[in-house]
C-alpha cells in the first residue's frame, strides 16, 4: 500500500471515528435538552434531532463505502492470487522471511 493510500485510509477511519464521537455528543445534548422547558429550547431540540439524523445517515454511508472498498480489495487480491499462484507464494515466502529476520533481532 502506498503512503498516499495509507494516509487516505487513516483519514477515512479518523473521519468515521469523529462522526461517531459527534453523533454520541449530539445524542447526549438532545437527551439533556429534552428536560429543559422553553420555546428556544424546542427549536434547539429540533435542530439537534435533524443533526443526529444527518450524522447517522453519514456514518451509515461511510460504513457502507468502507465495506464496499474492503470487498473490492478482497476480490482483487483473490483474483491476483488465482492468476499468479507462484508469484503469490514467492511474495508470501519473502514477506515471511523478512518478518523472521526482523523478529530475530
RAFENZI-V649473 format. One record per pair of residues at least 24 apart in sequence whose C-alpha atoms are under 8 Angstrom apart, sorted by sequence separation. I is the first residue (numbers start at 1). J is the second residue. D is the distance in whole Angstrom. If there is no record, write none. Layout:
i: [I | I]
j: [J | J]
d: [D | D]
This chain:
i: [26 | 27 | 26 | 23 | 23 | 22 | 23 | 19 | 19 | 20 | 19 | 16 | 16 | 16]
j: [51 | 52 | 52 | 52 | 55 | 55 | 56 | 55 | 58 | 59 | 59 | 59 | 62 | 63]
d: [8 | 7 | 6 | 6 | 6 | 8 | 7 | 7 | 8 | 7 | 6 | 6 | 7 | 8]
